[in-house]
């Protein structure tokens, strides 16, 4: 007997027929003798509609009431799935975030899970009951409903798996695993049977949409065994594992990209200690997440330029904050560009394989693609390029590193 957490996203529970399909998948694990907890998202399109209503009724709405509204999508799904399971002979009960409870901090709309009191769920699972749990939501210190923000249901599932000491957490989605790149851009993309936590974390942060960074980071921290599978077929998925479990690595495991990027350059900043801390501290206080950063000193030595990338949706907020602080910061000009994309190559073998950066830059140069910003980590190289060249860059790099072959 194993204890398994299954997570089904919005497309997997997009209508009643799909919810019945999910119920059959859950029943197959129950029939195999396993204890099963299921974490579900709202039906596809529901959260977007709820967000739209909240914004229409009051653009400057109370974040606590926003959470009350958008959390209702998952409440509908857990009830429907519990009934679907009961209809096929499976003992099931629905649970909302506050009932378990998922205790979070008080940052409404982007709350962090602080504690899960899972003893009652463990008792129910041991008695043979399936727990159908609403993802994306919890309860704050003030007793109000909170929501976890982007990727919240994945995070809920991994956190529940950790709290339950589950043997595995299966993330069901509309793709059947993690691919070397987006198959819509590169038909020759290959599904990976395994990928390391570090590689998956870098792929997710670089734009891969299969898993969200928060959930991968949590799985890595708590050593939760993850598997990405399709809701619509029985094909084996991709296991996310410790690096020690993979004996051999390719030079590169995958190519990720993100078109939801923007670039900001502050030119003519005073070249003095603390200026970068002041800029990025101000942005952090406003919850603007900054990614790639390049600082260059002017030839005079008294000034510096700073260029950084951020999410395109955060660009107006960042521009407004920086413009308001211009006199205090002392920069000469601010230039921004939302016509950019981030392309990244990821692979743990970079630690021992020299020349990967050289090969990447040569391939892009041969295609006439200019590199605007470069950043690296131990297992990732990212470049910011003009967004019109995104697909060309991805296809060229995928071919150059022969990722279509195992």
C-alpha positions as CSV (number, residue, x, y, z in Angstrom):
1,X,0.0,0.0,0.0
2,X,1.2,3.5,-0.9
3,X,0.0,6.9,0.2
4,X,-0.4,9.1,-3.0
5,X,-1.4,12.7,-3.6
6,X,-2.9,13.3,-7.0
7,X,-3.3,16.9,-8.3
8,X,-5.6,17.7,-11.2
9,X,-5.4,21.2,-12.9
10,X,-8.1,23.2,-14.4
11,X,-8.1,21.6,-17.8
12,X,-8.3,18.1,-16.2
13,X,-11.5,19.1,-14.4
14,X,-12.7,21.5,-17.2
15,X,-16.2,20.0,-17.4
16,X,-18.4,17.3,-15.9
17,X,-17.1,14.5,-18.2
18,X,-13.6,15.3,-17.3
19,X,-14.4,15.3,-13.6
20,X,-15.9,11.9,-14.1
21,X,-12.7,10.8,-15.8
22,X,-10.7,12.1,-12.9
23,X,-12.9,10.1,-10.6
24,X,-12.1,6.9,-12.5
25,X,-8.4,7.6,-12.2
26,X,-8.7,8.1,-8.5
27,X,-10.7,4.9,-8.2
28,X,-8.0,2.9,-10.0
29,X,-5.5,3.9,-7.3
30,X,-8.0,3.1,-4.5
31,X,-8.7,-0.3,-6.1
32,X,-4.9,-0.9,-6.1
33,X,-5.0,-0.6,-2.3
34,X,-3.5,2.8,-2.1
35,X,-4.5,5.7,0.2
36,X,-5.3,8.7,-1.9
37,X,-5.7,12.4,-1.4
38,X,-6.7,14.5,-4.4
39,X,-5.9,18.2,-4.8
40,X,-7.9,20.0,-7.5
41,X,-7.9,23.4,-9.2
42,X,-11.0,25.4,-10.3
43,X,-12.5,24.3,-13.6
44,X,-10.6,25.9,-16.5
45,X,-11.6,29.5,-17.0
46,X,-13.4,29.8,-13.7
47,X,-10.7,31.7,-11.8
48,X,-10.1,34.1,-14.7
49,X,-13.8,34.9,-14.7
50,X,-13.9,35.4,-10.9
51,X,-10.9,37.7,-11.1
52,X,-12.6,39.7,-13.9
53,X,-15.7,40.1,-11.8
54,X,-13.6,41.3,-8.8
55,X,-11.8,43.9,-10.9
56,X,-14.9,45.1,-12.6
57,X,-16.8,45.6,-9.4
58,X,-13.9,47.5,-7.8
59,X,-10.5,48.1,-9.5
60,X,-9.0,49.0,-6.1
61,X,-10.7,46.2,-4.2
62,X,-9.9,44.9,-0.8
63,X,-7.5,41.9,-1.2
64,X,-9.3,40.0,1.6
65,X,-12.5,40.1,-0.4
66,X,-10.7,39.3,-3.6
67,X,-9.5,36.1,-2.0
68,X,-13.0,35.3,-0.8
69,X,-14.2,35.6,-4.4
70,X,-11.5,33.7,-6.3
71,X,-11.4,30.8,-3.7
72,X,-14.9,29.7,-4.7
73,X,-13.8,28.1,-7.9
74,X,-12.0,25.3,-6.1
75,X,-15.0,24.9,-3.7
76,X,-17.2,23.9,-6.6
77,X,-14.7,21.4,-8.0
78,X,-14.1,19.5,-4.8
79,X,-17.8,19.1,-4.2
80,X,-18.4,17.9,-7.8
81,X,-15.5,15.4,-7.6
82,X,-16.5,14.1,-4.2
83,X,-20.0,13.4,-5.6
84,X,-18.5,11.8,-8.8
85,X,-16.4,9.5,-6.6
86,X,-19.4,8.5,-4.4
87,X,-21.4,7.7,-7.5
88,X,-18.9,5.0,-8.5
89,X,-18.6,3.5,-5.0
90,X,-15.7,5.4,-3.6
91,X,-16.0,6.8,-0.1
92,X,-14.9,10.4,-0.5
93,X,-15.2,13.7,1.3
94,X,-14.4,17.3,0.2
95,X,-12.2,19.6,2.2
96,X,-11.6,23.3,1.9
97,X,-8.3,24.9,2.8
98,X,-9.6,26.3,6.1
99,X,-11.1,23.0,7.2
100,X,-7.8,21.1,7.2
101,X,-6.4,23.7,7.8
102,X,-3.7,25.1,5.5
103,X,-2.3,27.9,7.7
104,X,-0.8,30.7,5.7
105,X,0.7,34.2,6.3
106,X,-1.5,37.3,5.8
107,X,-0.3,38.2,2.2
108,X,-3.7,38.0,0.5
109,X,-3.5,37.0,-3.1
110,X,0.0,35.6,-2.8
111,X,0.0,33.8,0.6
112,X,2.7,31.4,1.8
113,X,1.9,28.1,3.5
114,X,3.2,28.1,7.1
115,X,1.7,24.9,8.5
116,X,-0.7,22.1,7.5
117,X,-2.4,20.2,10.3
118,X,-2.9,16.9,8.5
119,X,-3.7,14.5,11.3
120,X,-7.4,14.3,10.5
121,X,-6.7,13.7,6.8
122,X,-4.3,10.9,7.8
123,X,-7.0,9.3,9.9
124,X,-9.5,9.5,7.1
125,X,-7.1,8.0,4.6
126,X,-6.2,5.1,6.9
127,X,-9.9,4.4,7.2
128,X,-10.2,4.1,3.4
129,X,-11.7,7.5,2.6
130,X,-10.5,9.6,-0.2
131,X,-9.8,13.3,0.7
132,X,-10.7,15.7,-2.1
133,X,-8.9,18.9,-1.2
134,X,-9.3,22.4,-2.6
135,X,-5.9,23.7,-3.9
136,X,-4.8,27.3,-4.1
137,X,-6.4,28.3,-0.7
138,X,-5.7,28.5,3.0
139,X,-6.5,30.5,6.1
140,X,-4.6,33.5,7.4
141,X,-3.7,34.5,11.0
142,X,-6.9,36.6,11.1
143,X,-9.1,33.7,10.2
144,X,-9.8,35.0,6.7
145,X,-9.5,32.9,3.5
146,X,-6.3,33.4,1.7
147,X,-5.2,32.3,-1.8
148,X,-1.7,31.3,-2.8
149,X,-1.2,33.1,-6.1
150,X,0.1,31.7,-9.4
151,X,0.7,27.9,-9.3
152,X,-1.1,27.7,-6.0
153,X,-2.7,24.4,-6.5
154,X,0.6,22.7,-7.4
155,X,2.0,24.2,-4.2
156,X,-1.0,22.9,-2.2
157,X,-0.5,19.4,-3.6
158,X,3.3,19.3,-2.8
159,X,2.7,20.7,0.6
160,X,0.0,18.2,1.4
161,X,2.3,15.4,0.1
162,X,5.0,16.6,2.5
163,X,2.6,16.9,5.4
164,X,1.2,13.4,4.8
165,X,4.6,11.8,4.3
166,X,3.2,10.6,0.9
167,X,5.1,8.1,-1.2
168,X,4.5,10.2,-4.4
169,X,2.8,13.3,-5.7
170,X,1.4,12.9,-9.2
171,X,0.7,16.2,-11.0
172,X,-1.9,15.6,-13.7
173,X,-2.0,18.1,-16.5
174,X,-2.8,18.5,-20.2
175,X,0.7,17.4,-21.2
176,X,2.1,13.9,-20.6
177,X,5.4,14.9,-19.1
178,X,8.3,17.3,-19.2
179,X,9.8,17.8,-22.7
180,X,13.2,19.0,-23.9
181,X,11.3,22.1,-25.1
182,X,7.9,23.2,-26.1
183,X,6.6,20.7,-28.7
184,X,4.4,23.4,-30.2
185,X,7.6,25.2,-31.3
186,X,9.8,22.1,-31.8
187,X,7.9,19.0,-33.0
188,X,11.1,17.0,-32.5
189,X,11.1,17.7,-28.7
190,X,11.5,14.6,-26.6
191,X,9.8,13.7,-23.4
192,X,12.2,13.2,-20.5
193,X,11.7,10.1,-18.4
194,X,13.5,11.8,-15.5
195,X,14.7,15.3,-14.7
196,X,16.4,16.5,-11.5
197,X,14.8,18.9,-9.0
198,X,17.5,21.5,-9.8
199,X,16.9,21.2,-13.6
200,X,13.1,21.4,-13.2
201,X,13.4,24.4,-10.9
202,X,15.6,26.2,-13.4
203,X,13.3,25.2,-16.3
204,X,10.2,26.5,-14.4
205,X,11.9,29.7,-13.5
206,X,13.0,30.2,-17.1
207,X,9.4,29.9,-18.5
208,X,8.5,26.2,-18.7
209,X,4.8,26.0,-17.9
210,X,4.6,22.4,-16.7
211,X,5.3,23.0,-13.1
212,X,5.5,26.2,-11.1
213,X,8.7,27.2,-9.3
214,X,7.2,27.3,-5.8
215,X,6.0,23.8,-6.0
216,X,9.3,22.4,-7.4
217,X,11.3,24.3,-4.7
218,X,9.0,22.9,-2.0
219,X,9.3,19.3,-3.4
220,X,13.1,19.7,-3.5
221,X,13.2,21.0,0.1
222,X,10.9,18.3,1.5
223,X,12.2,15.5,-0.8
224,X,8.7,14.9,-2.3
225,X,8.8,12.4,-5.2
226,X,7.0,14.2,-8.1
227,X,5.6,12.7,-11.3
228,X,4.1,14.8,-14.1
229,X,1.5,12.9,-16.1
230,X,-1.4,13.5,-18.5
231,X,-5.0,13.4,-17.4
232,X,-6.0,12.1,-20.9
233,X,-3.9,9.0,-21.5
234,X,-2.2,6.2,-19.6
235,X,1.4,7.0,-20.8
236,X,4.1,7.1,-18.2
237,X,5.1,10.6,-17.3
238,X,8.3,12.4,-16.1
239,X,9.7,11.7,-12.7
240,X,11.4,14.6,-10.9
241,X,14.2,13.1,-8.8
242,X,17.4,13.8,-6.9
243,X,20.5,14.2,-9.1
244,X,22.0,11.1,-7.5
245,X,19.2,9.0,-9.0
246,X,20.3,9.8,-12.6
247,X,23.5,8.0,-13.5
248,X,24.1,9.8,-16.8
249,X,23.1,13.3,-18.0
250,X,22.9,14.9,-21.4
251,X,25.0,18.1,-21.8
252,X,21.7,19.9,-21.8
253,X,18.3,18.7,-20.5
254,X,16.1,21.3,-22.0
255,X,15.5,24.7,-23.6
256,X,13.0,27.0,-21.9
257,X,11.7,30.3,-22.9
258,X,9.4,33.1,-21.7
259,X,7.8,35.8,-23.8
260,X,6.3,37.5,-20.8
261,X,9.4,39.6,-20.2
262,X,10.4,43.2,-20.1
263,X,13.7,45.1,-19.8
264,X,14.5,48.3,-17.9
265,X,17.7,50.3,-18.2
266,X,18.6,53.1,-15.8
267,X,21.3,55.2,-17.4
268,X,23.6,57.6,-15.7
269,X,23.2,56.5,-12.1
270,X,25.7,57.7,-9.5
271,X,28.4,55.1,-9.1
272,X,28.3,54.8,-5.3
273,X,27.8,52.0,-2.7
274,X,24.2,51.2,-2.0
275,X,22.6,52.5,-5.2
276,X,21.7,48.9,-6.4
277,X,20.4,48.0,-3.0
278,X,18.1,51.0,-2.9
279,X,16.7,50.4,-6.4
280,X,16.0,46.7,-6.0
281,X,14.9,47.1,-2.4
282,X,12.3,49.5,-3.5
283,X,11.1,47.2,-6.2
284,X,11.0,44.2,-3.8
285,X,8.9,46.2,-1.3
286,X,6.4,46.7,-4.1
287,X,6.4,42.9,-4.9
288,X,8.1,43.4,-8.3
289,X,10.2,40.4,-9.0
290,X,13.5,41.1,-10.8
291,X,15.3,38.4,-12.8
292,X,18.4,39.2,-14.8
293,X,20.7,42.1,-13.8
294,X,23.6,43.7,-15.5
295,X,25.6,46.7,-14.2
296,X,28.2,48.5,-16.3
297,X,30.4,51.4,-15.2
298,X,30.7,54.4,-17.5
299,X,34.1,55.5,-18.7
300,X,34.2,58.5,-16.4
301,X,34.0,56.2,-13.4
302,X,31.5,58.4,-11.6
303,X,28.4,57.0,-13.2
304,X,27.0,53.5,-13.9
305,X,24.1,52.0,-15.9
306,X,21.9,49.2,-14.6
307,X,19.8,46.9,-16.8
308,X,17.4,44.3,-15.5
309,X,14.6,42.1,-16.7
310,X,11.2,41.6,-15.0
311,X,7.8,40.2,-15.8
312,X,6.0,42.3,-18.5
313,X,2.9,42.7,-16.2
314,X,5.1,44.4,-13.6
315,X,6.6,46.9,-16.0
316,X,4.1,49.7,-15.5
317,X,4.5,49.5,-11.7
318,X,8.3,49.5,-11.9
319,X,8.3,52.4,-14.3
320,X,6.0,54.4,-12.0
321,X,8.1,53.7,-8.9
322,X,11.4,54.5,-10.5
323,X,10.1,57.7,-12.1
324,X,8.8,58.9,-8.8
325,X,12.2,58.2,-7.2
326,X,14.3,59.7,-10.0
327,X,15.4,62.7,-8.0
328,X,16.4,60.6,-5.0
329,X,18.2,57.9,-7.2
330,X,19.8,60.5,-9.4
331,X,19.7,58.6,-12.8
332,X,19.7,60.5,-16.1
333,X,17.2,58.4,-18.1
334,X,15.0,55.4,-17.9
335,X,14.5,53.2,-21.0
336,X,12.1,50.2,-21.1
337,X,11.3,47.5,-23.6
338,X,8.6,44.9,-23.5
339,X,9.5,43.5,-26.9
340,X,12.0,41.0,-25.4
341,X,12.0,37.2,-24.5
342,X,14.2,35.1,-22.3
343,X,15.7,31.9,-23.7
344,X,17.5,29.5,-21.4
345,X,19.5,26.2,-21.7
346,X,19.4,24.0,-18.6
347,X,21.4,21.0,-17.6
348,X,23.3,19.7,-14.5
349,X,26.1,18.4,-16.8
350,X,27.2,22.0,-17.3
351,X,29.1,21.5,-14.1
352,X,31.5,19.2,-15.9
353,X,31.1,20.0,-19.6
354,X,33.1,23.1,-20.8
355,X,32.2,25.0,-23.9
356,X,28.4,25.0,-23.6
357,X,28.1,28.8,-23.3
358,X,30.5,29.2,-26.3
359,X,28.3,26.9,-28.4
360,X,25.1,28.6,-27.3
361,X,26.4,32.1,-28.2
362,X,27.8,30.9,-31.6
363,X,24.5,29.2,-32.6
364,X,22.6,32.4,-31.8
365,X,25.2,34.6,-33.6
366,X,24.9,32.4,-36.7
367,X,21.2,33.1,-36.8
368,X,21.8,36.8,-36.5
369,X,20.3,37.0,-33.0
370,X,21.6,39.8,-30.8
371,X,22.1,39.1,-27.0
372,X,20.8,42.0,-24.9
373,X,21.4,40.5,-21.4
374,X,23.2,37.4,-20.3
375,X,22.9,35.6,-16.9
376,X,24.2,32.3,-15.6
377,X,23.8,29.9,-12.8
378,X,25.6,26.6,-12.1
379,X,23.3,24.7,-14.5
380,X,21.6,27.4,-16.5
381,X,22.5,30.1,-19.1
382,X,19.8,32.6,-20.0
383,X,19.8,35.3,-22.6
384,X,17.4,38.2,-23.3
385,X,16.7,38.6,-27.0
386,X,14.2,40.4,-29.2
387,X,10.9,38.5,-28.9
388,X,10.5,38.1,-32.7
389,X,13.5,35.7,-32.6
390,X,12.2,33.4,-29.8
391,X,11.1,30.4,-31.9
392,X,14.1,30.6,-34.2
393,X,16.4,30.6,-31.1
394,X,14.6,27.7,-29.5
395,X,14.7,25.5,-32.6
396,X,18.3,26.4,-33.4
397,X,19.5,25.5,-29.9
398,X,17.5,22.3,-29.7
399,X,19.1,21.2,-33.0
400,X,22.6,22.3,-32.0
401,X,22.5,20.3,-28.7
402,X,20.8,17.3,-30.4
403,X,18.1,17.1,-27.8
404,X,15.8,15.0,-29.9
405,X,17.9,11.9,-29.2
406,X,18.1,10.2,-25.9
